[in-house]
Amino acid sequence: MAKVKTAYFCTECGYEAPKWMGRCPACGEWNTFTEEIVARESGSVPAAMTSALPRSTPQRVGEIRSNDRPRLDLGNAEVNRVLGGGLVPGSLVLLGGEPGIGKSTLSLQIALADNGLKTLYVSGEESAEQIKMRADRIGIGNDACMVYSETLLENIMAQLEEQRPDLVIIDSIQTIYTDLIESSAGSVSQIRECAATLLKYAKGSGTSIFIIGHITKEGAIAGPKILEHIVDVVLQFEGDNNQVYRILRGIKNRFGATFEIGVFEMLDAGLRPVGNPSEILLTHYDAPLSGIAVGASVDGIRPYLIEVQALVSNAAYGTPQRTATGFDYKRMSMLLAVLEKRVGMKMYTKDVFLNFAGGFKVADPGLDLAIIAAVISSYYDRPIGEGICCAGEVGLSGEVRPAPRTEQRISEAARLGFRRIVVSGYLPKGAKRPKGIEVVAINSIDQLPRALFINEE
């Protein structure tokens, strides 16, 4: 085994110590010491790794040839969308998410898709037989996909050098370890060293690499924060295990836009891409119901319509309850305060519960108007007129501000057959208004009820 010199560093302040300490003497934080490599003995790097890491030399910027290679089509429209149109050759992509959310299923579907790529699926958590059982359920469309159960980085690098695949999937980075470090797999030092080695190979060979990462109980990707800085793209797989819908969200992307989303439906045969998210976020009822409003939202550059549900009831105790599922609790409290101050609704005597259909978590300020519409509908127990949706941001003075990408929200509502959309009156006059939908502009929220309850005008 290669000999290395290690030391312990505080992740908060960088204090160095020769051994692990429970509390940092410099900053006073607890359990922040991690083992790091200080120096290696000469010649300690195995030959398998040195041969797999291509060497590079300095070049003048004017002499560097541009990479004209097109993006790789992964055979999955939603993943391609989040990546910005496909996978860039030589990129390193990190995929994180809750246990059981479907990270391995999505990765295997990418490996088995009929995309013409020679793929190596490296599994450190499952045997080849387990992967074959899932592959039979998903369906095999790529006969060039190879499965390799291994956790030692040196053996993985040797196979990469021998097989020369177009795409590599590592499941997961927390199970991979190198003999250069004596700490166990999943430690900070192991994760950082393995990720850095994979990055150097990807950039030198042009091979694209997907690595799956575990997350902590707080929802952050496990391991050192530098892991997210090393990779080119960070994808977050979100959703409730009790729900059938999953969201793939781009958190970081050096080759495209961030905060783009892909929507999937979990089925027995794997994850089905949902091209039209509005179809799963809108519910059709036999009779109009109070407390339900439809908001036109945008995530990244993708518009979709989502159902907002609110329940307003008399407070049984002295302090009214405020509960929001999928939305910022503090922002909901602000909107309720605006309603009480600017419209005169006595919200201090009411319990308010807010929910979004499909278990989605939304942070779009353009849904403020739809949330207030749902609260008003439940407060007065009057259903909102059929075929009406809202898009607008609400300020503390009760003014309705234009939501980002309002034109795209209006076009999406028109495409789905809505007859009226309520937006801000401060929207630029030159904004496009598609045919077939009435655009109602309001300047303050006290004008909202007249625009909503058209059935009783």
Secondary structure, DSSP 8 states (H G I E B T S, - for coil): ---EEEEEEETTT--EESS--SB-TTT--BS-EEEEEEEE-TT-S-HHHHHHS-------GGG--------B--S-HHHHHHHTSSB-TT-EEEEEE-TTSSHHHHHHHHHHSSS---EEEEESSS-HHHHHHHHHHH----TTEEEEE--BHHHHHHHHHHH--SEEEEE-GGG-B-TT--S-TTSHHHHHHHHHHHHHHHHHH--EEEEEE-B-TTSSBSS-THHHHHSSEEEEEE--TTSSEEEEEEEEETTS-SS-EEEEEEETTEEEE-S-THHHH----SS--TTEEEEEEEETTEEEEEEEEEEEEE-SSSS--EEEESS-HHHHHHHHHHIIIII---GGGEEEEEEEGGG-----GGGHHHHHHHHHHHHHT----TTEEE--EE-TTSBEE--TTHHHHHHHHHHTT-SEEEEETTS-TT----TTSEEEEESBGGGHHHHH-GGG-
